[in-house]
């Protein structure tokens, strides 16, 4: 089992945490943007299956 040789400093830990948080924010922003483009009908290159029931009803 791998064991760290030295204790990680608080600064390094906080830096890793900040990077992780920033990635989450960017992913959320991208997902929101994609959702808006799909709802507006301007999505390019995003394919999603339509239910057959929806096509029959319309």
PDB file of N, CA, C and O in Angstrom, chain B, residues numbered from 101:
ATOM      1  N   UNK B 101       0.839  -1.174   0.000  1.00  0.00           N
ATOM      2  CA  UNK B 101       0.000   0.000   0.000  1.00  0.00           C
ATOM      3  C   UNK B 101       0.891   1.247   0.000  1.00  0.00           C
ATOM      4  O   UNK B 101       1.882   1.313   0.727  1.00  0.00           O
ATOM      5  N   UNK B 102       0.528   2.223  -0.818  1.00  0.00           N
ATOM      6  CA  UNK B 102       1.332   3.440  -0.922  1.00  0.00           C
ATOM      7  C   UNK B 102       1.123   4.336   0.296  1.00  0.00           C
ATOM      8  O   UNK B 102      -0.004   4.564   0.737  1.00  0.00           O
ATOM      9  N   UNK B 103       2.226   4.833   0.822  1.00  0.00           N
ATOM     10  CA  UNK B 103       2.180   5.716   1.984  1.00  0.00           C
ATOM     11  C   UNK B 103       2.974   6.980   1.648  1.00  0.00           C
ATOM     12  O   UNK B 103       4.106   6.885   1.176  1.00  0.00           O
ATOM     13  N   UNK B 104       2.391   8.171   1.887  1.00  0.00           N
ATOM     14  CA  UNK B 104       3.140   9.392   1.599  1.00  0.00           C
ATOM     15  C   UNK B 104       4.368   9.507   2.496  1.00  0.00           C
ATOM     16  O   UNK B 104       4.334   9.122   3.664  1.00  0.00           O
ATOM     17  N   UNK B 105       5.454  10.041   1.937  1.00  0.00           N
ATOM     18  CA  UNK B 105       6.692  10.156   2.701  1.00  0.00           C
ATOM     19  C   UNK B 105       6.664  11.323   3.673  1.00  0.00           C
ATOM     20  O   UNK B 105       7.246  11.254   4.755  1.00  0.00           O
ATOM     21  N   UNK B 106       5.976  12.413   3.278  1.00  0.00           N
ATOM     22  CA  UNK B 106       5.919  13.585   4.136  1.00  0.00           C
ATOM     23  C   UNK B 106       4.491  14.100   4.202  1.00  0.00           C
ATOM     24  O   UNK B 106       3.676  13.839   3.318  1.00  0.00           O
ATOM     25  N   UNK B 107       4.210  14.827   5.254  1.00  0.00           N
ATOM     26  CA  UNK B 107       2.893  15.414   5.403  1.00  0.00           C
ATOM     27  C   UNK B 107       2.704  16.536   4.370  1.00  0.00           C
ATOM     28  O   UNK B 107       3.597  17.356   4.155  1.00  0.00           O
ATOM     29  N   UNK B 108       1.533  16.552   3.743  1.00  0.00           N
ATOM     30  CA  UNK B 108       1.228  17.596   2.764  1.00  0.00           C
ATOM     31  C   UNK B 108       0.884  18.885   3.507  1.00  0.00           C
ATOM     32  O   UNK B 108       0.149  18.864   4.494  1.00  0.00           O
ATOM     33  N   UNK B 109       1.405  19.977   3.037  1.00  0.00           N
ATOM     34  CA  UNK B 109       1.169  21.258   3.712  1.00  0.00           C
ATOM     35  C   UNK B 109      -0.273  21.719   3.511  1.00  0.00           C
ATOM     36  O   UNK B 109      -0.951  21.291   2.577  1.00  0.00           O
ATOM     37  N   UNK B 110      -0.724  22.589   4.395  1.00  0.00           N
ATOM     38  CA  UNK B 110      -2.076  23.135   4.289  1.00  0.00           C
ATOM     39  C   UNK B 110      -2.253  23.917   2.996  1.00  0.00           C
ATOM     40  O   UNK B 110      -3.321  23.879   2.385  1.00  0.00           O
ATOM     41  N   UNK B 111      -1.218  24.619   2.582  1.00  0.00           N
ATOM     42  CA  UNK B 111      -1.295  25.400   1.351  1.00  0.00           C
ATOM     43  C   UNK B 111      -1.517  24.511   0.135  1.00  0.00           C
ATOM     44  O   UNK B 111      -2.334  24.825  -0.731  1.00  0.00           O
ATOM     45  N   UNK B 112      -0.793  23.412   0.072  1.00  0.00           N
ATOM     46  CA  UNK B 112      -0.935  22.476  -1.048  1.00  0.00           C
ATOM     47  C   UNK B 112      -2.321  21.845  -1.034  1.00  0.00           C
ATOM     48  O   UNK B 112      -2.955  21.690  -2.078  1.00  0.00           O
ATOM     49  N   UNK B 113      -2.782  21.485   0.152  1.00  0.00           N
ATOM     50  CA  UNK B 113      -4.117  20.910   0.291  1.00  0.00           C
ATOM     51  C   UNK B 113      -5.185  21.895  -0.163  1.00  0.00           C
ATOM     52  O   UNK B 113      -6.107  21.532  -0.893  1.00  0.00           O
ATOM     53  N   UNK B 114      -5.053  23.144   0.276  1.00  0.00           N
ATOM     54  CA  UNK B 114      -6.024  24.163  -0.105  1.00  0.00           C
ATOM     55  C   UNK B 114      -5.982  24.450  -1.601  1.00  0.00           C
ATOM     56  O   UNK B 114      -7.014  24.725  -2.213  1.00  0.00           O
ATOM     57  N   UNK B 115      -4.795  24.385  -2.186  1.00  0.00           N
ATOM     58  CA  UNK B 115      -4.646  24.610  -3.620  1.00  0.00           C
ATOM     59  C   UNK B 115      -5.373  23.511  -4.402  1.00  0.00           C
ATOM     60  O   UNK B 115      -6.091  23.795  -5.361  1.00  0.00           O
ATOM     61  N   UNK B 116      -5.182  22.268  -3.987  1.00  0.00           N
ATOM     62  CA  UNK B 116      -5.873  21.155  -4.652  1.00  0.00           C
ATOM     63  C   UNK B 116      -7.381  21.304  -4.515  1.00  0.00           C
ATOM     64  O   UNK B 116      -8.118  21.067  -5.472  1.00  0.00           O
ATOM     65  N   UNK B 117      -7.840  21.693  -3.341  1.00  0.00           N
ATOM     66  CA  UNK B 117      -9.271  21.876  -3.094  1.00  0.00           C
ATOM     67  C   UNK B 117      -9.826  22.992  -3.975  1.00  0.00           C
ATOM     68  O   UNK B 117     -10.927  22.858  -4.510  1.00  0.00           O
ATOM     69  N   UNK B 118      -9.096  24.075  -4.132  1.00  0.00           N
ATOM     70  CA  UNK B 118      -9.544  25.199  -4.960  1.00  0.00           C
ATOM     71  C   UNK B 118      -9.640  24.786  -6.430  1.00  0.00           C
ATOM     72  O   UNK B 118     -10.573  25.187  -7.126  1.00  0.00           O
ATOM     73  N   UNK B 119      -8.689  23.995  -6.898  1.00  0.00           N
ATOM     74  CA  UNK B 119      -8.730  23.516  -8.282  1.00  0.00           C
ATOM     75  C   UNK B 119      -9.944  22.624  -8.481  1.00  0.00           C
ATOM     76  O   UNK B 119     -10.633  22.732  -9.494  1.00  0.00           O
ATOM     77  N   UNK B 120     -10.210  21.745  -7.526  1.00  0.00           N
ATOM     78  CA  UNK B 120     -11.351  20.845  -7.604  1.00  0.00           C
ATOM     79  C   UNK B 120     -12.656  21.633  -7.647  1.00  0.00           C
ATOM     80  O   UNK B 120     -13.549  21.325  -8.437  1.00  0.00           O
ATOM     81  N   UNK B 121     -12.762  22.652  -6.794  1.00  0.00           N
ATOM     82  CA  UNK B 121     -13.967  23.488  -6.764  1.00  0.00           C
ATOM     83  C   UNK B 121     -14.139  24.244  -8.071  1.00  0.00           C
ATOM     84  O   UNK B 121     -15.260  24.369  -8.564  1.00  0.00           O
ATOM     85  N   UNK B 122     -13.047  24.753  -8.644  1.00  0.00           N
ATOM     86  CA  UNK B 122     -13.116  25.505  -9.888  1.00  0.00           C
ATOM     87  C   UNK B 122     -13.588  24.616 -11.036  1.00  0.00           C
ATOM     88  O   UNK B 122     -14.369  25.060 -11.877  1.00  0.00           O
ATOM     89  N   UNK B 123     -13.126  23.374 -11.081  1.00  0.00           N
ATOM     90  CA  UNK B 123     -13.556  22.443 -12.122  1.00  0.00           C
ATOM     91  C   UNK B 123     -15.051  22.181 -12.020  1.00  0.00           C
ATOM     92  O   UNK B 123     -15.732  22.072 -13.040  1.00  0.00           O
ATOM     93  N   UNK B 124     -15.564  22.079 -10.803  1.00  0.00           N
ATOM     94  CA  UNK B 124     -16.989  21.845 -10.612  1.00  0.00           C
ATOM     95  C   UNK B 124     -17.799  23.029 -11.132  1.00  0.00           C
ATOM     96  O   UNK B 124     -18.840  22.840 -11.760  1.00  0.00           O
ATOM     97  N   UNK B 125     -17.335  24.228 -10.878  1.00  0.00           N
ATOM     98  CA  UNK B 125     -18.032  25.419 -11.362  1.00  0.00           C
ATOM     99  C   UNK B 125     -18.050  25.504 -12.872  1.00  0.00           C
ATOM    100  O   UNK B 125     -19.062  25.871 -13.468  1.00  0.00           O
ATOM    101  N   UNK B 126     -16.925  25.164 -13.494  1.00  0.00           N
ATOM    102  CA  UNK B 126     -16.848  25.188 -14.955  1.00  0.00           C
ATOM    103  C   UNK B 126     -17.766  24.131 -15.564  1.00  0.00           C
ATOM    104  O   UNK B 126     -18.414  24.385 -16.579  1.00  0.00           O
ATOM    105  N   UNK B 127     -17.825  22.953 -14.954  1.00  0.00           N
ATOM    106  CA  UNK B 127     -18.688  21.887 -15.462  1.00  0.00           C
ATOM    107  C   UNK B 127     -20.155  22.275 -15.336  1.00  0.00           C
ATOM    108  O   UNK B 127     -20.951  21.986 -16.229  1.00  0.00           O
ATOM    109  N   UNK B 128     -20.517  22.923 -14.240  1.00  0.00           N
ATOM    110  CA  UNK B 128     -21.891  23.361 -14.050  1.00  0.00           C
ATOM    111  C   UNK B 128     -22.268  24.421 -15.079  1.00  0.00           C
ATOM    112  O   UNK B 128     -23.370  24.394 -15.627  1.00  0.00           O
ATOM    113  N   UNK B 129     -21.364  25.346 -15.340  1.00  0.00           N
ATOM    114  CA  UNK B 129     -21.617  26.399 -16.327  1.00  0.00           C
ATOM    115  C   UNK B 129     -21.794  25.806 -17.722  1.00  0.00           C
ATOM    116  O   UNK B 129     -22.668  26.231 -18.478  1.00  0.00           O
ATOM    117  N   UNK B 130     -20.958  24.819 -18.059  1.00  0.00           N
ATOM    118  CA  UNK B 130     -21.041  24.175 -19.372  1.00  0.00           C
ATOM    119  C   UNK B 130     -22.359  23.414 -19.506  1.00  0.00           C
ATOM    120  O   UNK B 130     -22.996  23.456 -20.558  1.00  0.00           O
ATOM    121  N   UNK B 131     -22.766  22.723 -18.452  1.00  0.00           N
ATOM    122  CA  UNK B 131     -24.017  21.972 -18.483  1.00  0.00           C
ATOM    123  C   UNK B 131     -25.213  22.907 -18.636  1.00  0.00           C
ATOM    124  O   UNK B 131     -26.146  22.602 -19.379  1.00  0.00           O
ATOM    125  N   UNK B 132     -25.193  24.026 -17.950  1.00  0.00           N
ATOM    126  CA  UNK B 132     -26.272  25.003 -18.055  1.00  0.00           C
ATOM    127  C   UNK B 132     -26.343  25.581 -19.462  1.00  0.00           C
ATOM    128  O   UNK B 132     -27.431  25.747 -20.014  1.00  0.00           O
ATOM    129  N   UNK B 133     -25.196  25.885 -20.038  1.00  0.00           N
ATOM    130  CA  UNK B 133     -25.143  26.422 -21.386  1.00  0.00           C
ATOM    131  C   UNK B 133     -25.672  25.409 -22.401  1.00  0.00           C
ATOM    132  O   UNK B 133     -26.410  25.768 -23.319  1.00  0.00           O
ATOM    133  N   UNK B 134     -25.293  24.151 -22.233  1.00  0.00           N
ATOM    134  CA  UNK B 134     -25.760  23.106 -23.142  1.00  0.00           C
ATOM    135  C   UNK B 134     -27.263  22.925 -23.014  1.00  0.00           C
ATOM    136  O   UNK B 134     -27.961  22.772 -24.017  1.00  0.00           O
ATOM    137  N   UNK B 135     -27.762  22.942 -21.792  1.00  0.00           N
ATOM    138  CA  UNK B 135     -29.208  22.818 -21.581  1.00  0.00           C
ATOM    139  C   UNK B 135     -29.983  23.953 -22.218  1.00  0.00           C
ATOM    140  O   UNK B 135     -31.036  23.729 -22.814  1.00  0.00           O
ATOM    141  N   UNK B 136     -29.474  25.162 -22.099  1.00  0.00           N
ATOM    142  CA  UNK B 136     -30.138  26.314 -22.711  1.00  0.00           C
ATOM    143  C   UNK B 136     -30.148  26.201 -24.231  1.00  0.00           C
ATOM    144  O   UNK B 136     -31.149  26.522 -24.872  1.00  0.00           O
ATOM    145  N   UNK B 137     -29.031  25.744 -24.813  1.00  0.00           N
ATOM    146  CA  UNK B 137     -28.964  25.634 -26.267  1.00  0.00           C
ATOM    147  C   UNK B 137     -29.893  24.537 -26.782  1.00  0.00           C
ATOM    148  O   UNK B 137     -30.464  24.661 -27.865  1.00  0.00           O
ATOM    149  N   UNK B 138     -30.042  23.465 -26.005  1.00  0.00           N
ATOM    150  CA  UNK B 138     -30.958  22.390 -26.409  1.00  0.00           C
ATOM    151  C   UNK B 138     -32.396  22.884 -26.358  1.00  0.00           C
ATOM    152  O   UNK B 138     -33.177  22.610 -27.270  1.00  0.00           O
ATOM    153  N   UNK B 139     -32.750  23.601 -25.311  1.00  0.00           N
ATOM    154  CA  UNK B 139     -34.114  24.104 -25.182  1.00  0.00           C
ATOM    155  C   UNK B 139     -34.451  25.133 -26.256  1.00  0.00           C
ATOM    156  O   UNK B 139     -35.595  25.216 -26.703  1.00  0.00           O
ATOM    157  N   UNK B 140     -33.468  25.907 -26.664  1.00  0.00           N
ATOM    158  CA  UNK B 140     -33.722  26.920 -27.688  1.00  0.00           C
ATOM    159  C   UNK B 140     -33.668  26.324 -29.092  1.00  0.00           C
ATOM    160  O   UNK B 140     -34.082  26.975 -30.051  1.00  0.00           O
ATOM    161  N   UNK B 141     -33.162  25.092 -29.228  1.00  0.00           N
ATOM    162  CA  UNK B 141     -33.092  24.445 -30.524  1.00  0.00           C
ATOM    163  C   UNK B 141     -31.854  24.788 -31.321  1.00  0.00           C
ATOM    164  O   UNK B 141     -31.782  24.469 -32.508  1.00  0.00           O
ATOM    165  N   UNK B 142     -30.879  25.429 -30.706  1.00  0.00           N
ATOM    166  CA  UNK B 142     -29.661  25.830 -31.417  1.00  0.00           C
ATOM    167  C   UNK B 142     -28.487  24.900 -31.145  1.00  0.00           C
ATOM    168  O   UNK B 142     -27.350  25.242 -31.469  1.00  0.00           O
ATOM    169  N   UNK B 143     -28.734  23.740 -30.562  1.00  0.00           N
ATOM    170  CA  UNK B 143     -27.641  22.827 -30.219  1.00  0.00           C
ATOM    171  C   UNK B 143     -27.012  22.263 -31.486  1.00  0.00           C
ATOM    172  O   UNK B 143     -27.716  21.774 -32.370  1.00  0.00           O
ATOM    173  N   UNK B 144     -25.694  22.331 -31.572  1.00  0.00           N
ATOM    174  CA  UNK B 144     -24.948  21.798 -32.707  1.00  0.00           C
ATOM    175  C   UNK B 144     -24.103  20.623 -32.224  1.00  0.00           C
ATOM    176  O   UNK B 144     -23.300  20.767 -31.303  1.00  0.00           O
ATOM    177  N   UNK B 145     -24.285  19.468 -32.844  1.00  0.00           N
ATOM    178  CA  UNK B 145     -23.455  18.328 -32.522  1.00  0.00           C
ATOM    179  C   UNK B 145     -23.855  17.595 -31.261  1.00  0.00           C
ATOM    180  O   UNK B 145     -23.098  16.761 -30.765  1.00  0.00           O
ATOM    181  N   UNK B 146     -25.022  17.888 -30.735  1.00  0.00           N
ATOM    182  CA  UNK B 146     -25.485  17.167 -29.553  1.00  0.00           C
ATOM    183  C   UNK B 146     -26.702  16.353 -29.958  1.00  0.00           C
ATOM    184  O   UNK B 146     -27.723  16.914 -30.356  1.00  0.00           O
ATOM    185  N   UNK B 147     -26.598  15.021 -29.858  1.00  0.00           N
ATOM    186  CA  UNK B 147     -27.679  14.138 -30.289  1.00  0.00           C
ATOM    187  C   UNK B 147     -28.271  13.485 -29.051  1.00  0.00           C
ATOM    188  O   UNK B 147     -27.545  12.960 -28.207  1.00  0.00           O
ATOM    189  N   UNK B 148     -29.579  13.521 -28.949  1.00  0.00           N
ATOM    190  CA  UNK B 148     -30.243  12.848 -27.851  1.00  0.00           C
ATOM    191  C   UNK B 148     -31.475  12.142 -28.401  1.00  0.00           C
ATOM    192  O   UNK B 148     -32.136  12.660 -29.301  1.00  0.00           O
ATOM    193  N   UNK B 149     -31.786  10.968 -27.869  1.00  0.00           N
ATOM    194  CA  UNK B 149     -32.903  10.184 -28.421  1.00  0.00           C
ATOM    195  C   UNK B 149     -34.248  10.791 -28.033  1.00  0.00           C
ATOM    196  O   UNK B 149     -34.427  11.281 -26.918  1.00  0.00           O
ATOM    197  N   UNK B 150     -35.173  10.749 -28.961  1.00  0.00           N
ATOM    198  CA  UNK B 150     -36.537  11.180 -28.695  1.00  0.00           C
ATOM    199  C   UNK B 150     -37.391   9.948 -28.452  1.00  0.00           C
ATOM    200  O   UNK B 150     -37.215   8.930 -29.122  1.00  0.00           O
ATOM    201  N   UNK B 151     -38.306  10.028 -27.509  1.00  0.00           N
ATOM    202  CA  UNK B 151     -39.206   8.907 -27.267  1.00  0.00           C
ATOM    203  C   UNK B 151     -40.167   8.766 -28.437  1.00  0.00           C
ATOM    204  O   UNK B 151     -40.628   9.764 -28.991  1.00  0.00           O
ATOM    205  N   UNK B 152     -40.465   7.546 -28.810  1.00  0.00           N
ATOM    206  CA  UNK B 152     -41.391   7.310 -29.918  1.00  0.00           C
ATOM    207  C   UNK B 152     -42.795   7.769 -29.557  1.00  0.00           C
ATOM    208  O   UNK B 152     -43.557   8.172 -30.436  1.00  0.00           O
ATOM    209  N   UNK B 153     -43.147   7.713 -28.279  1.00  0.00           N
ATOM    210  CA  UNK B 153     -44.471   8.143 -27.839  1.00  0.00           C
ATOM    211  C   UNK B 153     -44.688   9.627 -28.096  1.00  0.00           C
ATOM    212  O   UNK B 153     -45.793  10.040 -28.445  1.00  0.00           O
ATOM    213  N   UNK B 154     -43.654  10.422 -27.930  1.00  0.00           N
ATOM    214  CA  UNK B 154     -43.767  11.858 -28.143  1.00  0.00           C
ATOM    215  C   UNK B 154     -44.056  12.155 -29.613  1.00  0.00           C
ATOM    216  O   UNK B 154     -44.850  13.045 -29.916  1.00  0.00           O
ATOM    217  N   UNK B 155     -43.421  11.421 -30.529  1.00  0.00           N
ATOM    218  CA  UNK B 155     -43.632  11.636 -31.946  1.00  0.00           C
ATOM    219  C   UNK B 155     -45.058  11.269 -32.352  1.00  0.00           C
ATOM    220  O   UNK B 155     -45.655  11.950 -33.186  1.00  0.00           O
ATOM    221  N   UNK B 156     -45.603  10.218 -31.783  1.00  0.00           N
ATOM    222  CA  UNK B 156     -46.950   9.779 -32.131  1.00  0.00           C
ATOM    223  C   UNK B 156     -48.007  10.754 -31.632  1.00  0.00           C
ATOM    224  O   UNK B 156     -49.023  10.968 -32.293  1.00  0.00           O
ATOM    225  N   UNK B 157     -47.765  11.348 -30.457  1.00  0.00           N
ATOM    226  CA  UNK B 157     -48.737  12.283 -29.880  1.00  0.00           C
ATOM    227  C   UNK B 157     -48.784  13.582 -30.657  1.00  0.00           C
ATOM    228  O   UNK B 157     -49.852  14.177 -30.800  1.00  0.00           O
ATOM    229  N   UNK B 158     -47.627  14.040 -31.170  1.00  0.00           N
ATOM    230  CA  UNK B 158     -47.584  15.302 -31.893  1.00  0.00           C
ATOM    231  C   UNK B 158     -48.006  15.064 -33.278  1.00  0.00           C
ATOM    232  O   UNK B 158     -48.048  15.997 -34.079  1.00  0.00           O
TER     233      UNK B 158
END
